[in-house]
Amino acid sequence: MKEQAFRFGRAHHMVGVAGVPTANAHAVGVVVLNAGLVHRIGPFRLHVDLTRRLNACGYPTLRFDLSTVGDSGASGEPQTRDQQVRADVADAVSLLSRQSGCTRVVLIGLCSGAQNAHAVACTDASVAGAIFLDGYAYRTVGYRLRHYLPRLFDAGRWLRALAPRPHPPTPRSTEPVFSVAAMPRDVVRSDFASMLDRGLKLRLIYSGGISNYFNHARQFRECFGRVVTRPGASTRFIREADHTYSLACDRNRLLDDIEHWLTSHFPVATAGVPS
Amino acid sequence: MTMLTTPIEADLPLYFGTGAELFGLYQPAGAPAGKAVLLCPPLGQEQIRCHRLYRQLAHALAAEGIAVLRFDYYGCGDSAGASDEVDWQRCLADTRDAANELRRRSRTDRIVAFGARLGGSIALAATGAARFSELVVWDPVLDGNAYVERMEAMQAALRQDPQRFCTPRQVSDADGQWLGFPIGTSLRQALIELHCGPANVPVWILDSLEPAATREWQSLGVHASQIKTLQPPTPWDDLGRLEMAILSHAVIQAVTAHVRELA
């Protein structure tokens, strides 16, 4: 199977690469969104490895750059970023549908990509499922206990804190860091519920790289309540991995997870048919 | 301030080369300029960090009426191949194929190559096969062995970086990789043996290395007038900025002006 490169979109302003397996033309499609400002290949080429792995399983895929990200230009429309993202993904789904015949897609996004996937999954009828990597999360009481209690009883930490410092602490960098802007927790929880009501399948995979606000598998439930235990939802916390899966073993573990989840929920033979 | 002199067309994403395995973005020229520019990317994480700058440079050159081709080597970016299949000799062959693709599309025989870091080293090594007319190289890697040692030291630091991992990772978890990318043994060996010598075409060097860094520009046989020093230094080896883009208007302006002025 050869990948194909496209310039596409309502203003012919976006660039994407589609992988369309010759067999299983009616499988559910997979659209991968940008992780932050990294172009469509993803951090450490994660999105290339991911889409090729899924192509090998029979899924048509598209990795592409949203408006003004990577190789894509601006659409020139007076839209909010949210409207733009929805329109961009609609264009991407339309392209993948023309190329492969798929009518429904699963969205995959890391960090701000998860945020964008969330926004689209809330309203787009073509979305059958979504995989949120380090998406929305909130510090909970449980988080604080797990974070602070071990430090409270760590004698070494107390000694270091009380000892005179030979050097003043390094000032915090003022450069931008990866982060997902917070949306109220109740809104996110309610969005998840309505996605599940509409039959979407959801997979939340969070890494140890966001340990400044998420530090345990239990925190999914603490953040979002019972909604994440509903049959269509599932979660996984990969504590060892960093935010962008910089080690090959962590990337492989993530790809294994995604492949297993997709083949379980959207088996290629019956894909595209809502359960 | 750079003025846009030619309205630029959108760049065309395409696959080319034997078996259509190489991904590229071709930026056509508004009018024949008598020369075209091939942008040779660095390898690994430096390619991702430089992506935005390469795109901006392609647009700036296209605005001058110069056709540009950006591309990914086999095993890199959107090109075919797995990351651990990147091979030095294949990079050189891909560069030659990309130069020929640019000649065919731009209908220009005169190709100027630009490359940052290992992209510069590849452009230097591929000069004969790719028939480059001139080279512009930005902080090229001339001593491959020193580069390999630095990459391995940074990889060792990365696996223990508390800003990245909750707990330090095992040596085996990080083995055979440099800053997020698996490294094949043949590429590692080729880099250990890499020593760039003089090219037989004019070479212009952009130097933005840290003041304390070792410079061996004389090994390229260049005159001081062929070296332009840029400030501030580019943080190529700062682990804390591993995932931050390298952006430099100074580089874009310097390269664009230099290519424009080439006789």
Contacts between the chains, C-beta under 8 A, distances in Angstrom:
chain1	res1	chain2	res2	distance
A	2	B	15	7.3
A	2	B	20	6.4
A	2	B	80	8.0
A	3	B	15	7.3
A	3	B	78	7.2
A	3	B	80	7.5
A	4	B	15	7.3
A	5	B	13	3.7
A	5	B	14	5.8
A	5	B	15	6.0
A	5	B	23	6.3
A	5	B	78	7.0
A	6	B	13	6.6
A	7	B	10	6.3
A	7	B	12	6.6
A	7	B	13	5.8
A	12	B	10	6.7
A	13	B	10	7.4
A	15	B	13	5.1
A	15	B	25	7.4
A	17	B	13	7.6
A	17	B	23	7.3
A	17	B	78	5.1
A	37	B	52	7.6
A	37	B	245	6.8
A	38	B	48	6.2
A	38	B	243	7.7
A	39	B	48	7.4
A	39	B	51	5.2
A	40	B	78	7.5
A	41	B	48	7.2
A	41	B	77	5.4
A	41	B	78	6.1
A	43	B	48	7.5
A	43	B	180	7.1
A	43	B	243	6.8
A	44	B	45	7.1
A	44	B	48	7.7
A	44	B	83	8.0
A	44	B	180	3.5
A	44	B	181	6.2
A	45	B	76	7.9
A	45	B	77	7.5
A	45	B	83	5.5
A	45	B	181	7.2
A	48	B	77	7.6
A	48	B	78	6.8
A	49	B	82	7.7
A	49	B	83	7.7
A	70	B	51	7.1
A	70	B	55	8.0
A	71	B	11	7.1
A	71	B	13	7.1
A	71	B	25	6.2
A	71	B	55	6.2
A	73	B	10	7.0
A	173	B	240	7.3
A	175	B	241	7.7
A	175	B	244	6.9
A	178	B	243	7.6
A	208	B	165	6.6
A	208	B	166	4.2
A	209	B	164	6.7
A	209	B	165	7.8
A	211	B	166	5.4
A	215	B	166	8.0
A	239	B	166	5.8
A	240	B	165	7.1
A	240	B	166	7.1
A	240	B	167	7.4
A	240	B	169	7.1
A	242	B	164	4.4
A	242	B	165	5.6
A	243	B	164	7.7
A	244	B	180	7.6
A	244	B	243	6.4
A	246	B	158	6.7
A	246	B	164	6.9
A	246	B	179	7.4
A	246	B	180	4.4
A	246	B	242	7.9
A	247	B	159	7.4
A	247	B	169	6.5
A	247	B	173	5.4
A	247	B	174	6.0
A	247	B	177	6.8
A	247	B	180	7.8
A	248	B	176	7.9
A	248	B	177	5.7
A	248	B	182	5.2
A	249	B	173	5.3
A	250	B	173	7.9
